[in-house]
Amino acid sequence: MPITITAHAEGATLAVRAQPGARKNAVVGEQAGALKVAVTAPPEDGRANAAITELLRDWLEVKRSQVELVGGPTNRNKTFLIRGVTPEQLTTLIATKLA
C-alpha cells in the first residue's frame, strides 16, 4: 500500500504512523498507507511529536520551518505538512530514501 501523500496549498501532507518509546529514532518504512516513524521520546507533553518533527526534518533534508504537525497530535496516526514540495517530489524523495 503506498504512503498517503496529498496536495496542500503550502506543499504536501504526509501520513505518519508514530511509534513512541522505541529503542532508537528511525524511519522504519511503510505501514497501512503511512510512513512509520519510531522515536525514543515518550508520548507525553508533545515530546514524541517534537521528536518526530525533528526526525522528519533531518530525514527529508528540509528546513525546520518546512515540517509542521497538522493532524493527530494525540494519536499514533498523524498528518504532517511538508512545505515547499509537491506531492510528486515528496513521493520521489521518500521512495529514494526507503530504497
C-alpha positions in Angstrom: 0.0 0.0 0.0 1.5 3.3 -1.0 2.2 6.1 1.6 -0.7 8.7 1.6 0.6 12.0 0.3 -1.8 14.7 -0.7 -1.6 18.2 -2.2 -1.9 21.2 0.2 -1.9 24.9 -0.6 1.6 25.3 1.0 3.1 22.0 -0.2 2.1 18.4 0.6 0.7 16.5 3.5 2.2 13.2 4.6 0.5 10.4 6.6 2.7 9.2 9.5 2.3 6.3 11.9 4.1 7.1 15.2 5.9 4.6 17.4 6.9 6.5 20.6 9.1 4.9 23.2 11.2 3.0 20.7 14.8 1.9 21.2 16.1 4.3 18.6 14.9 7.2 16.3 14.4 5.9 12.8 12.1 5.9 9.8 11.0 2.3 9.7 9.1 2.1 6.4 5.5 2.0 5.3 2.6 0.7 7.4 -1.0 0.9 6.4 -0.6 3.7 4.0 1.6 5.8 6.3 5.3 6.4 6.8 6.2 4.6 10.1 8.5 6.6 12.3 9.9 5.3 15.6 11.2 7.7 18.2 12.7 7.2 21.7 10.7 10.1 23.2 7.7 9.2 25.3 4.2 10.2 24.2 3.7 12.9 26.8 3.7 16.7 26.7 4.2 16.6 23.0 7.8 15.3 23.3 7.2 12.4 20.7 5.6 14.9 18.3 8.6 17.2 18.6 11.0 14.3 18.1 9.1 13.1 15.0 9.1 16.6 13.5 12.9 16.8 14.0 13.5 13.3 12.6 11.4 14.0 9.5 13.2 17.3 9.0 16.6 15.6 9.1 15.5 12.5 7.1 13.8 14.6 4.3 16.7 17.1 4.5 14.4 20.2 4.7 14.4 23.2 7.0 12.7 23.1 10.4 10.1 25.6 9.2 9.1 23.3 6.4 7.8 20.5 8.6 4.6 21.0 10.7 2.2 18.7 12.5 -1.3 19.5 11.2 -3.3 16.5 12.4 -3.4 13.8 15.1 -1.4 15.4 17.9 -2.7 12.9 20.5 -3.0 9.9 18.1 -0.5 7.5 16.6 -1.8 8.3 13.1 -0.6 11.8 12.3 -0.5 14.2 9.4 2.5 16.4 8.7 2.6 19.3 6.3 5.9 19.5 4.3 6.1 23.0 2.9 7.6 23.9 -0.4 7.4 20.5 -2.1 4.8 19.0 -4.5 3.3 15.6 -3.7 5.2 14.2 -6.6 8.6 15.5 -5.3 7.8 14.2 -1.8 6.8 10.7 -3.2 10.0 10.5 -5.2 12.1 11.7 -2.2 10.6 9.1 0.2 10.9 6.3 -2.4 14.6 7.1 -2.8 15.2 7.2 0.9 13.4 3.9 1.6 15.1 2.1 -1.3 
